[in-house]
Amino acid sequence: MAIPDYQTLMLSVLKFHADGREYSIRELVDAMAKQFNLTEQEKKQTVPSGRQETLHNRVSWAITYVKKAALLESTRRGYNRITERGLDVLKRNPQRIDVAFLGQFKEFEEFRALRHPKSAEGQPGANLIETETPEEALETAYDRIRTDLAAEILERLKSCPPNFFERLVVEVLVKMGYGGTRQDAGEAIGGSGNGGIDGIIKEDRLGLDIIYIQAKRWEGTVGRPEIQKFVGALTGQRAKKGLFISTSEFSQDAKDYVSRIDTKVVLIDGAMLAQFMIDHNVGVSSVATYELKKIDSDYFAED
């Protein structure tokens, strides 16, 4: 089954502590994985940033929220146990514990007031529906902004002049570590125009190998015939590596073709190029930076 959201985990987290013993977060994560019959792949799934396992993130936030309602308490670093209030809640045999349920406790409402300023109507943000942990919500918003930006970049790429597009491709490749210096790469691109090859670029700063490039603004899907022409041109140059960059998409037939030939050909479509531009700050600029921080447990540890 899918990894449960952090609110769904709250009741299971509290029940796991019902024996009154203290448990570590790691023990709890393992128990939740077993209880919800998660596969090995699901247990290894990470949040979008890749810095933490999704299950661990959601269990941690379930613990945090339940603790804010004083149903669990910390015993020592990384360990928690159930409180008298938590035991009383379990005696009521609730069908579900979630944000709405925890709202009955004053401590939790105070916590919510800090997290959600009052709306324009003067109502607390406690009525907001939450299915993601704060980190997941932040990363989802970031991904949405990045996706919109990539779409805008792609529109600009499709309308830019051919020579500008070629220079842009060089800029991206140099930022990625190819081409030696920008001057070397700039002289290479657009220089040959030989049988479907728009230019060449060094694979590394020492020039130990050469990559032949075709960089084209394309309207429709790039199919296998166009890639075959490019591969034929590479063969004529006795080239081992090629890079075909397009503002459009590649057909599945084209992708299958390059996966079966001896010559190494990499296909970069418009969506991928836009992502490279964002990653390497080509044609984009930063407008804001948010630094995510967490408690330094070592700082607060007693000697």
Backbone bond lengths (Angstrom), bond angles and torsions (degrees), N, CA, C in turn:
res aa  C-N    CA-C-N  psi(-1)  N-CA   C-N-CA  omega(-1)  CA-C   N-CA-C  phi
1 M - - - 1.462 - - 1.529 109.50 -
2 A 1.329 115.75 165.59 1.460 119.90 -179.86 1.526 110.20 -70.91
3 I 1.325 115.65 157.15 1.465 120.40 177.94 1.529 108.16 -65.76
4 P 1.332 118.71 124.28 1.465 120.42 -179.20 1.521 111.30 -66.19
5 D 1.344 116.23 150.67 1.459 119.28 177.21 1.528 109.29 -73.09
6 Y 1.320 115.78 168.63 1.465 119.29 -170.55 1.528 112.52 -67.22
7 Q 1.340 118.02 -28.16 1.457 118.75 177.85 1.531 111.37 -71.57
8 T 1.316 116.65 -37.95 1.458 120.93 177.04 1.522 110.79 -62.36
9 L 1.328 116.92 -30.48 1.463 121.83 -178.10 1.526 113.52 -76.21
10 M 1.315 117.72 -18.42 1.467 120.02 -171.19 1.529 113.30 -58.41
11 L 1.327 117.51 -46.93 1.466 119.86 -178.75 1.518 110.92 -64.54
12 S 1.329 117.31 -42.46 1.462 120.80 179.57 1.526 110.93 -64.10
13 V 1.322 116.54 -38.41 1.468 121.03 177.99 1.517 110.31 -61.68
14 L 1.323 116.43 -44.86 1.462 119.63 -178.74 1.536 111.01 -67.95
15 K 1.330 116.96 -42.27 1.465 120.68 179.58 1.529 111.74 -62.52
16 F 1.322 117.05 -34.39 1.460 120.78 -179.47 1.528 110.85 -62.06
17 H 1.337 116.23 -28.67 1.465 121.05 -179.42 1.521 112.72 -92.17
18 A 1.329 117.44 7.50 1.473 120.98 -172.03 1.522 113.42 -62.04
19 D 1.345 118.31 -22.07 1.470 119.95 -178.33 1.519 112.90 -79.33
20 G 1.347 116.51 -2.35 1.460 119.91 176.59 1.513 114.88 84.28
21 R 1.324 117.84 -4.00 1.460 120.94 178.89 1.524 110.43 -80.79
22 E 1.320 117.15 161.26 1.457 121.00 175.57 1.530 109.13 -89.79
23 Y 1.308 115.85 143.78 1.463 121.44 -179.71 1.522 109.98 -135.15
24 S 1.342 114.99 148.84 1.457 120.55 176.61 1.527 109.56 -85.28
25 I 1.295 115.44 161.83 1.465 120.41 178.18 1.523 109.92 -62.55
26 R 1.327 116.86 -38.27 1.465 120.24 -179.26 1.530 110.76 -62.28
27 E 1.342 116.69 -42.22 1.460 120.15 177.42 1.522 110.77 -61.88
28 L 1.324 115.64 -38.91 1.456 121.00 -179.11 1.527 111.10 -68.04
29 V 1.323 116.84 -41.49 1.465 121.05 178.73 1.527 110.20 -60.66
30 D 1.308 116.32 -45.74 1.469 120.45 179.40 1.524 111.00 -62.48
31 A 1.329 116.42 -40.50 1.466 120.50 -179.47 1.526 111.12 -66.13
32 M 1.341 116.86 -40.65 1.466 120.63 179.91 1.534 111.05 -66.91
33 A 1.330 115.89 -37.95 1.468 119.59 177.95 1.526 110.39 -61.45
34 K 1.321 115.75 -39.87 1.468 120.48 179.35 1.522 111.11 -71.77
35 Q 1.327 117.21 -43.75 1.464 120.87 -177.64 1.523 112.23 -61.82
36 F 1.342 116.36 -39.66 1.464 120.39 -177.06 1.528 112.54 -95.44
37 N 1.336 116.05 11.66 1.471 121.99 174.64 1.527 112.89 52.81
38 L 1.319 116.10 47.12 1.461 120.29 -179.41 1.520 110.23 -76.83
39 T 1.315 116.01 143.34 1.456 121.40 177.60 1.528 109.52 -77.56
40 E 1.327 115.96 168.33 1.462 120.33 177.62 1.521 110.35 -61.01
41 Q 1.328 116.36 -37.91 1.464 120.24 179.19 1.523 110.84 -65.57
42 E 1.327 117.43 -41.07 1.468 120.67 178.90 1.527 110.69 -66.88
43 K 1.323 117.09 -37.56 1.470 119.88 179.30 1.529 111.65 -66.59
44 K 1.325 117.24 -27.78 1.464 121.23 -179.68 1.521 112.78 -89.86
45 Q 1.332 116.90 -8.60 1.471 120.74 -178.90 1.522 109.79 -60.01
46 T 1.327 116.72 139.07 1.457 121.28 -178.10 1.525 110.75 -116.98
47 V 1.322 115.61 164.13 1.460 120.70 172.11 1.517 107.44 -67.24
48 P 1.354 119.05 164.47 1.465 120.94 -174.52 1.523 115.55 -51.71
49 S 1.319 117.73 -34.01 1.464 119.50 -179.62 1.521 112.28 -71.98
50 G 1.345 117.48 -17.48 1.455 121.83 -178.94 1.509 114.47 78.28
51 R 1.319 117.66 6.87 1.459 120.80 -174.12 1.529 113.95 -90.42
52 Q 1.325 117.44 -11.78 1.459 119.52 -178.69 1.523 109.25 -152.93
53 E 1.324 115.81 147.47 1.457 119.87 175.74 1.526 109.07 -66.49
54 T 1.335 115.80 139.09 1.460 120.78 -178.50 1.522 111.64 -58.85
55 L 1.331 117.23 -44.75 1.461 120.25 -179.51 1.518 110.89 -62.08
56 H 1.318 117.38 -44.57 1.467 121.48 179.65 1.525 110.04 -60.65
57 N 1.324 116.42 -42.00 1.459 120.82 179.59 1.527 110.95 -61.54
58 R 1.324 116.40 -45.12 1.471 120.32 -176.30 1.524 111.87 -72.42
59 V 1.334 116.93 -37.93 1.469 119.84 176.61 1.532 109.84 -64.01
60 S 1.320 116.09 -42.22 1.467 120.47 -179.79 1.520 111.43 -59.68
61 W 1.339 116.19 -42.66 1.466 119.10 -179.82 1.522 111.59 -73.51
62 A 1.319 117.57 -32.82 1.465 119.68 174.84 1.529 109.57 -61.15
63 I 1.326 115.80 -43.19 1.466 120.75 177.30 1.526 110.59 -61.68
64 T 1.320 116.47 -46.00 1.461 121.29 -178.64 1.523 111.24 -57.74
65 Y 1.330 117.12 -46.60 1.465 120.31 -177.88 1.530 111.56 -67.38
66 V 1.318 116.13 -41.69 1.464 119.11 179.56 1.532 110.25 -65.56
67 K 1.318 116.52 -36.28 1.462 120.50 177.41 1.526 110.79 -67.50
68 K 1.322 117.77 -36.29 1.467 120.70 178.93 1.528 111.25 -64.19
69 A 1.325 116.28 -23.57 1.463 120.47 176.03 1.528 111.32 -92.46
70 A 1.344 116.58 5.86 1.470 123.21 177.94 1.521 112.26 63.85
71 L 1.332 117.06 32.93 1.464 120.77 174.49 1.529 110.69 -93.30
72 L 1.315 116.32 -23.19 1.463 123.67 171.86 1.514 108.62 -127.23
73 E 1.321 116.12 160.13 1.460 120.58 176.84 1.516 109.52 -141.57
74 S 1.324 116.02 151.33 1.466 120.93 177.43 1.517 109.61 -77.27
75 T 1.321 116.19 138.85 1.463 121.22 176.57 1.519 110.90 -105.91
76 R 1.304 115.44 -37.97 1.461 123.14 174.79 1.523 106.92 -161.60
77 R 1.295 116.07 178.76 1.455 119.84 -173.80 1.536 111.31 -56.15
78 G 1.344 115.68 118.38 1.457 121.36 175.32 1.508 114.82 81.15
79 Y 1.332 118.83 6.13 1.465 122.83 -178.55 1.531 110.50 -125.66
80 N 1.339 115.00 146.33 1.468 120.65 -179.86 1.533 109.93 -139.92
81 R 1.336 115.30 160.05 1.461 120.42 173.15 1.528 108.06 -145.48
82 I 1.305 115.49 165.02 1.455 121.24 -176.28 1.528 110.85 -77.35
83 T 1.324 116.51 149.91 1.462 122.39 177.85 1.537 109.25 -100.15
84 E 1.312 115.47 173.66 1.469 119.96 176.00 1.529 109.90 -60.66
85 R 1.326 116.29 -39.52 1.457 119.51 178.64 1.521 110.11 -63.44
86 G 1.324 116.29 -39.52 1.455 120.16 179.07 1.519 111.81 -63.05
87 L 1.323 116.42 -41.28 1.466 120.64 177.12 1.524 111.41 -64.44
88 D 1.342 116.30 -39.11 1.460 120.34 177.63 1.521 111.15 -62.53
89 V 1.332 116.10 -39.63 1.471 120.39 178.89 1.525 110.29 -63.09
90 L 1.334 117.02 -43.34 1.467 120.02 -179.91 1.534 111.61 -65.04
91 K 1.340 117.27 -31.57 1.464 120.40 178.41 1.523 111.38 -64.40
92 R 1.340 115.70 -25.27 1.464 120.17 178.76 1.523 111.73 -76.77
93 N 1.350 115.63 -9.73 1.460 122.02 179.27 1.543 112.75 54.03
94 P 1.328 117.69 55.65 1.471 119.84 -179.67 1.527 110.88 -67.17
95 Q 1.328 116.01 145.34 1.456 121.00 177.77 1.523 111.54 -77.36
96 R 1.333 116.06 -24.97 1.454 120.49 -179.12 1.523 108.92 -157.93
97 I 1.318 115.50 141.96 1.455 121.38 170.86 1.523 107.14 -117.54
98 D 1.321 116.49 121.68 1.451 120.97 179.24 1.519 109.33 -143.86
99 V 1.315 117.36 -169.62 1.460 121.33 -178.00 1.523 110.84 -59.78
100 A 1.332 116.89 -41.32 1.464 120.11 179.89 1.528 110.97 -63.24
101 F 1.328 117.10 -41.03 1.460 121.85 179.10 1.526 110.64 -63.97
102 L 1.329 116.45 -44.23 1.467 120.68 -177.19 1.522 111.86 -69.00
103 G 1.345 116.50 -16.58 1.455 120.11 -179.41 1.510 114.36 -63.61
104 Q 1.332 118.47 -13.16 1.469 121.92 178.84 1.534 111.84 -73.56
105 F 1.336 116.79 -14.43 1.462 120.21 -176.77 1.532 110.50 -100.30
106 K 1.321 115.45 130.41 1.466 121.91 -175.46 1.522 111.85 -58.16
107 E 1.340 117.29 -41.43 1.467 120.61 -178.51 1.533 111.61 -61.33
108 F 1.326 115.17 -38.03 1.461 118.73 -179.44 1.530 110.83 -71.72
109 E 1.310 117.86 -39.26 1.457 120.82 178.35 1.526 111.08 -63.46
110 E 1.327 116.86 -36.50 1.465 120.44 176.80 1.526 110.25 -64.47
111 F 1.333 115.68 -40.46 1.461 121.03 176.83 1.529 110.66 -63.18
112 R 1.338 116.77 -44.18 1.454 121.25 179.53 1.520 111.65 -63.60
113 A 1.317 116.65 -36.10 1.462 120.15 -179.74 1.517 110.82 -64.34
114 L 1.326 116.36 -33.89 1.463 120.30 177.69 1.526 111.33 -70.21
115 R 1.343 116.50 -36.22 1.472 120.82 -176.57 1.515 112.66 -80.26
116 H 1.346 118.19 -31.62 1.453 121.94 -175.14 1.525 110.55 -124.96
117 P 1.322 118.28 101.48 1.464 119.76 175.63 1.529 110.37 -59.95
118 K 1.324 116.72 158.30 1.457 120.20 -179.18 1.520 110.57 -65.98
119 S 1.332 115.59 145.44 1.458 121.29 179.64 1.512 110.02 -77.63
120 A 1.336 115.36 178.72 1.457 120.89 -178.28 1.526 111.09 -61.73
121 E 1.338 116.49 -29.41 1.445 120.33 179.92 1.527 111.88 -82.59
122 G 1.333 116.14 -2.77 1.454 119.89 178.97 1.507 114.00 86.26
123 Q 1.342 117.61 7.26 1.453 120.63 -179.87 1.521 109.84 -92.63
124 P 1.319 118.15 137.91 1.467 120.31 178.20 1.510 110.92 -61.51
125 G 1.307 115.34 155.18 1.461 120.30 -179.80 1.505 113.79 -76.49
126 A 1.323 118.67 9.27 1.459 120.89 -177.86 1.519 112.90 -65.29
127 N 1.339 116.74 -16.36 1.456 119.57 -179.36 1.527 112.10 -82.32
128 L 1.313 116.74 -5.82 1.459 119.55 179.56 1.522 109.99 -63.97
129 I 1.316 116.63 139.21 1.461 121.43 178.52 1.518 108.43 -86.35
130 E 1.291 116.25 123.62 1.457 120.60 -177.73 1.519 109.95 -120.42
131 T 1.319 116.51 124.42 1.463 120.95 173.10 1.518 110.34 -119.59
132 E 1.322 117.34 -9.77 1.459 122.02 -179.54 1.514 110.40 -112.30
133 T 1.323 115.95 150.67 1.457 119.62 171.70 1.526 107.58 -71.56
134 P 1.338 118.23 162.50 1.467 119.70 179.31 1.532 113.22 -54.24
135 E 1.346 118.07 -41.26 1.460 119.50 178.34 1.518 111.48 -63.69
136 E 1.339 116.39 -42.04 1.457 120.30 179.98 1.525 110.68 -64.71
137 A 1.337 117.11 -40.71 1.465 120.49 179.07 1.523 110.46 -63.84
138 L 1.340 116.32 -40.97 1.460 120.34 179.17 1.518 111.10 -64.53
139 E 1.328 116.67 -44.04 1.450 120.30 -178.44 1.531 111.54 -71.66
140 T 1.329 117.19 -33.03 1.459 120.19 175.81 1.518 110.40 -63.86
141 A 1.336 116.41 -43.48 1.458 120.58 178.16 1.532 110.56 -63.68
142 Y 1.340 116.05 -41.25 1.462 120.10 178.69 1.527 110.93 -62.51
143 D 1.339 116.42 -44.21 1.464 120.01 179.08 1.523 111.64 -62.68
144 R 1.347 116.14 -37.68 1.459 119.88 179.84 1.539 110.18 -65.35
145 I 1.324 116.29 -43.49 1.466 120.51 178.79 1.529 110.38 -63.88
146 R 1.328 116.22 -41.98 1.460 120.75 -179.93 1.534 111.03 -65.31
147 T 1.326 116.93 -40.25 1.462 120.59 178.82 1.523 111.12 -63.24
148 D 1.329 116.46 -42.87 1.464 120.52 178.16 1.528 110.96 -64.01
149 L 1.334 116.12 -40.87 1.457 120.40 178.60 1.518 111.16 -63.62
150 A 1.340 117.08 -43.04 1.469 120.94 179.52 1.526 110.69 -61.84
151 A 1.329 117.18 -39.33 1.466 120.74 178.86 1.526 110.83 -64.77
152 E 1.331 116.53 -39.10 1.467 120.46 178.47 1.530 110.85 -67.33
153 I 1.339 116.17 -40.28 1.470 120.34 177.25 1.516 110.61 -60.60
154 L 1.334 115.77 -44.38 1.457 120.22 -177.96 1.526 111.47 -61.79
155 E 1.324 117.22 -38.55 1.459 120.40 176.75 1.521 110.93 -62.46
156 R 1.322 116.77 -40.86 1.469 120.74 178.37 1.529 110.46 -65.76
157 L 1.332 116.79 -40.49 1.467 120.41 -179.02 1.528 111.56 -61.07
158 K 1.313 115.86 -39.13 1.467 119.99 -176.49 1.524 112.50 -70.81
159 S 1.324 116.79 -19.13 1.462 119.81 -177.86 1.529 113.76 -106.50
160 C 1.328 116.96 -4.49 1.461 119.07 -177.75 1.530 111.11 -78.83
161 P 1.349 119.03 154.39 1.465 122.40 179.18 1.533 111.12 -63.42
162 P 1.347 117.79 152.26 1.468 121.17 -178.24 1.530 113.61 -56.29
163 N 1.331 117.85 -42.75 1.464 119.40 -178.05 1.532 111.71 -67.91
164 F 1.349 116.11 -33.31 1.465 119.34 176.01 1.521 110.13 -67.18
165 F 1.327 116.36 -40.29 1.456 120.40 179.77 1.522 110.67 -62.57
166 E 1.333 117.05 -41.19 1.464 120.28 179.11 1.524 111.12 -63.76
167 R 1.338 116.64 -41.71 1.470 119.65 178.20 1.533 110.46 -65.03
168 L 1.332 115.92 -37.33 1.461 120.52 179.03 1.529 110.65 -63.22
169 V 1.330 116.19 -42.98 1.461 120.74 178.31 1.523 110.34 -59.10
170 V 1.334 116.34 -43.73 1.466 120.76 177.83 1.522 110.44 -59.70
171 E 1.331 116.26 -44.91 1.462 120.92 -179.11 1.529 111.12 -58.59
172 V 1.328 116.65 -45.17 1.462 120.86 179.95 1.519 110.83 -63.58
173 L 1.330 117.46 -45.85 1.462 121.08 -178.39 1.523 112.20 -63.72
174 V 1.335 116.25 -39.53 1.466 119.74 178.11 1.522 110.14 -65.92
175 K 1.340 117.63 -41.90 1.467 120.97 178.51 1.527 110.76 -63.38
176 M 1.344 116.72 -28.30 1.458 120.85 179.38 1.532 112.20 -82.63
177 G 1.331 116.78 -3.96 1.462 120.53 176.41 1.513 115.12 103.74
178 Y 1.335 117.28 5.28 1.455 120.33 179.09 1.529 110.36 -97.93
179 G 1.338 115.30 164.62 1.453 119.95 169.00 1.500 116.64 85.93
180 G 1.334 118.69 3.12 1.452 118.30 -177.73 1.513 109.80 66.91
181 T 1.340 117.29 -120.99 1.454 121.13 176.53 1.516 109.69 -90.75
182 R 1.320 116.09 162.67 1.461 119.99 178.15 1.529 110.82 -63.41
183 Q 1.318 116.44 -33.72 1.461 120.52 179.02 1.524 110.85 -65.01
184 D 1.344 116.98 -44.29 1.467 120.81 177.64 1.528 110.48 -60.32
185 A 1.318 115.76 -46.74 1.452 120.02 -177.57 1.514 110.77 -66.10
186 G 1.335 116.82 -39.39 1.454 120.88 -179.06 1.514 112.56 -64.32
187 E 1.307 116.92 -34.55 1.465 120.20 177.83 1.511 111.24 -71.78
188 A 1.339 116.19 -29.06 1.462 119.59 -176.43 1.520 111.92 -76.71
189 I 1.330 116.72 -42.03 1.443 119.62 -172.04 1.524 111.05 -68.55
190 G 1.310 116.06 137.42 1.455 120.80 177.19 1.506 114.41 72.25
191 G 1.316 117.07 7.52 1.455 119.75 -173.71 1.501 114.62 -86.87
192 S 1.326 118.89 -27.86 1.458 119.29 -172.92 1.521 113.30 -96.95
193 G 1.354 116.56 -48.79 1.449 120.12 -178.31 1.511 111.86 53.62
194 N 1.319 116.81 35.82 1.458 122.73 -171.70 1.523 110.63 -104.69
195 G 1.325 116.57 105.06 1.462 120.28 172.63 1.507 114.97 57.55
196 G 1.327 117.98 43.40 1.449 120.75 176.95 1.511 113.91 93.11
197 I 1.319 118.28 3.53 1.464 121.95 176.97 1.518 108.32 -103.22
198 D 1.324 116.32 121.45 1.459 121.00 -178.86 1.518 112.77 -87.69
199 G 1.308 117.24 -23.17 1.449 118.69 -179.34 1.510 112.13 179.31
200 I 1.303 115.65 177.46 1.459 121.56 177.53 1.523 108.25 -130.93
201 I 1.321 114.85 155.32 1.446 119.85 179.83 1.525 108.62 -147.78
202 K 1.302 116.46 146.75 1.462 120.53 178.86 1.521 110.22 -70.64
203 E 1.335 115.44 141.78 1.463 118.98 178.14 1.521 111.45 -73.79
204 D 1.333 117.06 -28.90 1.456 121.23 179.38 1.519 109.09 -144.49
205 R 1.310 116.84 176.22 1.462 121.39 -176.45 1.525 112.59 -66.47
206 L 1.327 117.62 -24.64 1.461 121.05 179.29 1.516 112.17 -85.18
207 G 1.308 117.55 -11.42 1.456 120.16 179.80 1.510 113.32 70.90
208 L 1.337 117.36 32.29 1.465 120.99 -177.87 1.522 112.28 -68.61
209 D 1.323 116.95 -23.02 1.466 120.44 177.46 1.518 108.55 -147.85
210 I 1.325 115.34 160.13 1.456 121.61 -177.39 1.526 109.81 -118.61
211 I 1.313 116.05 139.23 1.458 122.24 175.23 1.526 108.36 -112.85
212 Y 1.313 115.79 128.21 1.466 120.87 178.28 1.528 108.68 -93.03
213 I 1.312 115.55 139.45 1.454 121.02 -169.48 1.531 112.35 -123.80
214 Q 1.313 115.21 140.67 1.454 121.17 162.56 1.516 106.94 -123.77
215 A 1.317 116.64 122.13 1.459 122.76 -177.89 1.524 108.46 -123.93
216 K 1.325 117.07 109.32 1.456 121.19 -173.79 1.531 111.42 -132.52
217 R 1.325 114.93 136.30 1.463 119.32 166.52 1.527 106.87 -77.68
218 W 1.307 116.60 126.06 1.468 120.78 -172.30 1.516 109.20 -129.09
219 E 1.324 116.76 141.61 1.459 120.75 179.24 1.529 111.99 -90.59
220 G 1.345 116.37 -53.96 1.452 120.06 -178.90 1.517 111.97 -92.07
221 T 1.318 115.58 -178.25 1.458 121.64 178.18 1.518 110.18 -67.06
222 V 1.328 116.09 135.58 1.468 121.13 177.61 1.525 107.72 -83.15
223 G 1.332 115.94 119.77 1.451 120.51 -176.87 1.516 113.63 -98.77
224 R 1.302 115.26 -178.43 1.459 122.04 -178.41 1.529 113.72 -59.34
225 P 1.346 120.05 -40.20 1.472 119.24 -178.77 1.527 113.55 -56.25
226 E 1.316 117.44 -40.94 1.470 120.19 179.84 1.530 110.80 -65.93
227 I 1.317 116.25 -38.47 1.463 119.52 179.50 1.533 110.16 -69.69
228 Q 1.316 116.39 -37.02 1.467 119.71 177.69 1.528 111.04 -62.75
229 K 1.330 117.31 -39.29 1.463 120.61 176.88 1.530 110.37 -61.41
230 F 1.317 115.72 -42.21 1.460 120.26 179.98 1.525 110.95 -65.21
231 V 1.333 116.51 -42.89 1.463 120.54 178.43 1.523 110.03 -63.31
232 G 1.343 117.16 -38.35 1.463 120.58 177.00 1.518 111.28 -61.88
233 A 1.335 116.39 -39.75 1.458 120.48 177.67 1.526 111.12 -65.81
234 L 1.328 116.22 -37.68 1.462 120.08 177.72 1.532 110.70 -64.24
235 T 1.330 115.47 -41.17 1.464 119.94 178.25 1.513 110.84 -61.46
236 G 1.340 115.90 -39.94 1.465 119.95 178.12 1.508 112.92 -63.18
237 Q 1.309 117.04 -27.37 1.472 122.03 178.16 1.531 112.28 -94.05
238 R 1.339 115.74 1.82 1.468 122.20 -176.16 1.534 110.09 55.59
239 A 1.334 114.07 37.53 1.466 120.79 -178.40 1.514 110.44 -89.60
240 K 1.327 115.07 146.42 1.460 121.23 -178.80 1.527 112.65 -100.54
241 K 1.324 116.29 -19.45 1.465 119.48 -173.92 1.519 110.90 -137.03
242 G 1.332 114.91 138.81 1.449 120.37 179.00 1.511 111.91 -140.13
243 L 1.322 115.35 153.26 1.459 121.84 -179.81 1.523 108.38 -131.36
244 F 1.326 116.44 115.95 1.456 121.30 -179.54 1.529 107.30 -107.97
245 I 1.339 116.47 113.80 1.456 122.58 -176.86 1.517 108.93 -113.28
246 S 1.330 116.12 129.56 1.454 121.07 -179.18 1.518 110.23 -138.97
247 T 1.330 115.93 152.23 1.461 120.30 174.89 1.521 110.98 -79.25
248 S 1.336 117.31 -9.58 1.454 122.21 -177.81 1.527 110.41 -102.33
249 E 1.328 115.67 -165.91 1.456 122.18 177.75 1.524 109.94 -101.66
250 F 1.327 115.50 164.82 1.464 121.61 175.91 1.528 108.64 -108.76
251 S 1.319 115.60 139.88 1.461 119.22 178.20 1.522 110.10 -68.64
252 Q 1.317 116.28 157.94 1.459 120.37 177.86 1.514 110.77 -61.91
253 D 1.331 116.38 -34.53 1.465 121.35 178.28 1.526 110.29 -62.04
254 A 1.319 116.37 -40.43 1.465 120.64 178.43 1.528 110.60 -65.36
255 K 1.330 116.51 -42.32 1.464 120.70 179.79 1.532 110.83 -65.15
256 D 1.329 116.28 -41.61 1.464 119.93 178.97 1.525 110.36 -63.81
257 Y 1.318 115.90 -38.55 1.464 120.70 -178.29 1.530 111.35 -61.43
258 V 1.348 117.63 -48.49 1.472 119.53 -177.34 1.523 111.36 -69.13
259 S 1.329 117.34 -20.39 1.465 119.44 179.37 1.531 111.72 -78.42
260 R 1.345 116.75 -13.82 1.463 120.05 -175.67 1.524 113.88 -106.80
261 I 1.317 118.64 -9.80 1.467 120.46 -175.93 1.522 110.51 -93.23
262 D 1.345 114.54 160.31 1.464 119.76 -179.39 1.520 111.99 -74.03
263 T 1.334 116.58 -37.30 1.461 120.24 179.31 1.529 109.51 -66.37
264 K 1.321 115.95 133.33 1.457 120.44 -179.81 1.521 109.62 -81.60
265 V 1.327 116.96 110.82 1.458 122.05 179.44 1.526 108.36 -123.33
266 V 1.318 115.91 126.68 1.462 121.74 177.95 1.515 108.42 -106.53
267 L 1.345 116.02 131.86 1.455 122.02 179.32 1.531 109.24 -104.60
268 I 1.321 116.11 125.13 1.461 120.89 177.51 1.520 107.92 -119.90
269 D 1.337 116.63 112.63 1.461 119.68 179.82 1.527 110.51 -88.24
270 G 1.323 115.87 178.93 1.456 120.05 -175.52 1.512 113.52 -61.33
271 A 1.334 116.50 -41.20 1.462 119.64 -179.22 1.528 111.05 -63.53
272 M 1.328 116.94 -41.37 1.460 120.99 179.78 1.528 110.70 -67.67
273 L 1.339 116.46 -40.60 1.458 120.30 178.83 1.520 110.81 -62.28
274 A 1.318 116.70 -40.70 1.465 120.81 178.80 1.525 110.56 -61.52
275 Q 1.334 116.97 -40.93 1.466 120.53 178.31 1.526 111.25 -64.76
276 F 1.336 116.83 -40.21 1.466 120.49 176.97 1.522 110.76 -62.05
277 M 1.327 116.38 -39.13 1.462 120.11 179.09 1.520 111.17 -63.25
278 I 1.337 116.33 -40.62 1.465 119.67 178.46 1.524 110.52 -66.92
279 D 1.337 116.14 -44.93 1.467 120.54 -178.10 1.520 112.49 -61.37
280 H 1.338 116.19 -35.11 1.460 119.93 -173.56 1.530 113.01 -111.22
281 N 1.340 115.44 17.14 1.475 121.47 172.88 1.523 113.52 55.86
282 V 1.318 115.78 48.30 1.460 121.28 174.89 1.527 107.98 -107.98
283 G 1.319 116.53 116.85 1.457 120.73 179.39 1.509 114.37 77.10
284 V 1.334 117.84 8.37 1.459 121.81 178.12 1.527 108.60 -133.81
285 S 1.315 116.24 160.35 1.465 121.08 177.33 1.522 109.17 -139.33
286 S 1.311 116.30 151.17 1.470 121.68 -179.29 1.526 109.78 -78.44
287 V 1.319 116.33 136.47 1.459 120.80 177.43 1.528 111.57 -112.03
288 A 1.331 117.00 -21.52 1.468 120.45 179.03 1.523 109.28 -160.68
289 T 1.326 115.97 149.76 1.457 122.06 177.01 1.522 108.86 -129.95
290 Y 1.340 116.12 128.45 1.456 121.18 178.23 1.520 108.44 -115.92
291 E 1.319 116.20 124.13 1.460 121.65 -178.49 1.523 109.05 -100.54
292 L 1.326 115.91 116.99 1.466 121.06 -179.17 1.519 109.44 -88.74
293 K 1.323 116.64 125.57 1.456 120.85 -177.14 1.518 110.57 -122.81
294 K 1.339 115.49 161.31 1.453 121.51 176.18 1.526 108.70 -138.89
295 I 1.311 116.26 167.66 1.460 121.41 -179.61 1.530 110.27 -63.34
296 D 1.323 116.51 136.61 1.453 121.99 172.50 1.530 106.98 -90.44
297 S 1.326 115.81 97.70 1.458 120.56 -174.69 1.525 112.25 -62.68
298 D 1.345 116.67 -33.54 1.464 119.58 179.54 1.527 111.76 -63.40
299 Y 1.339 116.75 -33.16 1.455 120.11 -179.15 1.523 111.08 -63.98
300 F 1.339 115.83 -38.59 1.451 120.24 -176.45 1.526 113.51 -91.26
301 A 1.325 116.98 -1.82 1.471 119.85 -179.59 1.515 110.13 -71.75
302 E 1.323 116.02 140.44 1.462 120.01 178.35 1.507 109.72 -82.59
303 D 1.319 116.37 150.87 1.466 120.91 177.86 1.525 110.75 -67.44
